[in-house]
Amino acid sequence: MPDPALPRRVRVHEVGPRDGLQNEAAVLPVEIKAEFIHRLAGAGLDTVEATSFVHPRWVPQLADAERLYPMVADLVDRGVRLPVLVPNARGLDRALGLGVREIAVFAAVTESFARANLNRTVAESLALFEPVVARARAEGLRVRGYLSMCFGDFEEGPVDPARVVGVCRRLEDMGCSELSLGDTIGTATPGHVARLLTDLHAAGIGPDRLAVHFHDTYGQALANTLTALRHGVTTVDASAGGLGGCPYARSATGNLATEDLLWMLDGLGIETGVDLRRLAATSDWMAEHLGRPGPSRALRALTHRDTPTPQDKEP
């Protein structure tokens, strides 16, 4: 019998083509990236974060954003959401010039990470995003706000939930329709997650406005996700094959693998609309192009032995 404390459906926000590939040493041909995105959509993912309009000097792996987006824009007409990350007004100009309909901005919760990643204080970085979000909303775009270091910082240690609540409020006031809570260095535990979500709810920021973005540094990503689901969150960020991490956060391992997430969700009877075997085949294909296997345990099991999926077991 399904657990009544869990949602019936979860939206998987796939970040592999952006957050995953930006952390790879290899720079893949744009044609491979475009095929990757099409394969992910073909597996049933209806949200695929396509690329980033950060200056190529900072993220050379995604320097081909202007070439890539037109190669995948046909998916939007098929109902697939293709958000892109923009760091500033110039990045928004580039995105608007290509007809992008959904963007994300990337905010820091801690001062040390804001300095390292954005070369600004938290307050200064939020002030920078305000006109970007305002213009995007005026143009009819949907805007997501990423928050990094929501649970712990490698220099500052555990993060007070009140700081996260404060940044969430600022991003909501700007016009962000969704806030993704990032465990950038993977130090969160289910207790941390429950406490933060409880505090956000008390502040009037409900789970319908939230997504979670966990890294698996200490092997807690799935446990943290399950805790978030029990608190009403229904959007989970994940990366095909477990690609990625954070290029500015030392010791951070990969994102929660989409295959690992789907194995758990399928086993719980939670709908996603994603075909786990097709996704695993796509991640295996990408691993060949990168020249190394991904860290996803479910992916290794599914591609190296005949393991039935929960979907296979359905009558």
N, C-alpha and C positions, 0 to 999 in steps of 0.2 A: 504494500500500500504506500502511495507517495507520502512523503513527509509534509504535513500541512504548513510547517514553518518555512518551507522552501518555495521559491517561485516556480511556476509551471514552465516558463520560458526565459531564456537568457540571451541577450544580444552579445555576441563576441565581436569586440572591436579589434580587428587584426592590425598589428603594428609592424609586422615583419619587414615589408618593403621600405619602411622609413626608419623606425627605431632599431630594427634588426640590422639592416644593411649598412647604416651609417657607422656602425661599430666594427665592421669587418675591415681587415687590412687590404683585401682585394677590392679593386674597383671593377665592377662587372659591366659588360657592354649594356647599353640602354635597351637593346632588343631582348636580352635575357630578363631584365627587370620588368619590361612590359609583359613578357610571357608569364613571368611569375605572378603578376597581379591578375592576369586573365585566368590563370590556373586556380588561384585562390578563390576568385569569384565563381569559377566553375564548380568548385567543391561546395558551394553554398554560402560562403561568407558574404554578407550583404553590406559590410563596412570594412574597407581596406584602406588604411592610411598610406597614400601613394608615395609621397616624397616630401622634401623640405626645401623651402626657398631661403635657406640660410646662405650667407656668402660662401662661395666655393672654397675660399681660403680656409674656412673653419671646418667644413665638412666636404672634403673633395669627393667622397664616395657618392654624393648626391648632387654633384655639380651639373648634371644633365637634366635637371628638373624641367626646363623649358622644352626639351626634346621629348621627355618621357610622358608628360601629362597628355599631350594630344594623342599619343599612341594608345592610351587607355580610356580616354574620355567617352568612348562609345558605351562603356559600362554604365555610365550615369543614366543613359536613356533606357537601360535595362533594369533600373531600380537599385543599382549598387552605389552606395555612398563612397566618395573618394576624397576624404579630407586631406589637407596638406598643412604642414607646419609653416608658420610665418613668424620671423623674429622681430619685425619692425615695419615701418611704413613702406620702405622700399620692397621688402618681401611681399607685402600685400599688393603693391602695384604690379609686381610680376605675376602674382597669382590671378588678379583680376583680369590682366591682359590675356590670360588663357581661358577665361570663362569658368574658373574654379567657383564652386558653389558652397564650399564648406572649408573652414580653416580652424587651426588650433594655435594658441599662444602658449608659451612655456614659462611659467613663473616659478620662483624659488621661495621656499618658506623660511630658510635659514640665511643669515647674513653671510656666513662663510661660503656657502654654495652660490649665493647671488654674486658675490665678488669673483669667485673662480669661474663661474659659467657665463655671467652676463656683464662682469666688470662694473657692477652697480650695486647699490644697496637694495634691499627688498623694496623699500618705498620708491626709489628711483626707477626700478624696473617696472613696477606697477604703473607709475606715471607714464612711462614710455608706451605701455600697451594700451592705455586708455583711449587715445585717439585712433589707434589701429582697430580696436574692437568697435568703437563708435562708427567708424567709416564702413567697416565690414557689415555691421548690422544695417546701416543706411542703404547699403547695396543689396540687402536681402540675403546675406550669407548667414549660415548657422556658424556659431563660434563655440569652440570647446576650450576650456582652460585647463592646462596641465599644472599640477603642483608637485614639485620635487621635494624630497627630503621631509615627507610628512610624518615619519615615524622615528627616524634617527639620522644623524649627520656624523660623518667620520671625524670631524673636528670638534663639534659641539655636543655630541652624545645624544641621548634621548631628547625628543622634541615635545615641548608642551603642546597638548591639543589646542589650547587657546590661541596659539600662534597660527595653527592651521585654520581654525575657525575664522580668524581675522582676515587671512588672505582669501579664503573662500568668499567671505562677504564682499571684499573689494572686487573680486572677479565677477561675482553675481551682479553687483551694482553696475559694473561696466556694461553688462549685457551678455555674458557667457551663459549659454543655455545648458551646458554640462560641465562638470568639474571632475577631473580624473585625479584621484589621490595616489601619488606615487611613493612607493617604498624603494627609493632610488638605490640604496645600498643593501637592501634585503634583510634588514634587522627586525622588521615587525614580527610580532607574535599574535595569535588570536586575541589575547587579552588587550594588546595595544589597539587592534582593529576595532574591537567591540567598544572600547572606551572612546575612541575618536568618533565613531559613527553615532554613539549615544550623545556625545557633546554637540555634534553637528545638528542632530535632530532637535535637541533642546534649544539650539540657536535658530531654529526655523529653516534649516537646510536639510530637506528630506532626501531619502534614498533615490527618489525618482529623478533627482538632479545630479546624482553622483555616479561615477564609475570608479573601479579600483584597478591599480596597475602595480602588480607585485613582481619582485625579483626573487630568485630562489637561492640566494647566497647561503642561507642556513637551512634550506630544505623546508621552508614554512609557507611557500607560495600557495599551495593547494589548501592547506589548513586555514590560511588567512582568507582565501577566496570563499571557502565554505562559511566562515564566520560572517563575511560581508553579505552573503546570500541570505543568511538567517536574520540579518538586520534589514532586509528589504532591497538591497542593491541588486539590480538586474542587468547591469552592463559591466563586462569584464574585459580588460585589455589583455591580449596575449599575442605571442609571436610564433609563427610557424617554425617548428623545429627547435624552438627555444633560442633563436638568434637574438643577438644584441645584448645590451647592458647599458652602460652610460660611459661615453668617452671621457667625461670629466669627473667620474667618481671611481677612484681607485678601489679595488677589491670587490666591485660590483660584478656579480656573475650575470648570466643571461636572464632575459625576461621569462615569465611563466610561459611554458611551451603550450601552444594551442592544442596539440595532440594530447598532452597530459590533462589539460582542462576538459577537453571533450570526453576523454575516457571517464573522468569522474562524473561529469554532467549526464552523460548517457546512462551510466550505472545508477544514477539517482532518478532517472526517468524525466529529466529536465530537457525540454526541447530547445534546439538551437538552429535547426534547419541545415546543419553542416554535415556532409558525408565524411566521416572520419577516415575511411580508407582512401578516398580521393585526396584528402588533405595530406595524409601521410605520404602518398606517392608524390605529391607536389614538393613536400619538404625534402624527401629523399632526392628528388631531381635537383633541387637547389643545392643540397649538400655536395652533389657531384660537381656542380659548377664552382663551388667554393673550395673544393678539394679537401673537405674534412666533414666528418659526421657532426650533427647537432647534438646538444646535450639531452634532448627529450627522451625520457625512459620509454614512454609509450611508443614513440616513433621507432626506437630501436627494436622493441618487441614486435611491432606490427610489420616491419620491413625485413626482419631477419629470421622470423619463424612464423608458422601459420597460426597466428593467434586470432581467435574469433573476437569480434568487437561486440559490445552490448547491442549494437544495431543488428549484427548478424544473428543474434539470439532471439530477436523478436519473432513471434509466430507469424 
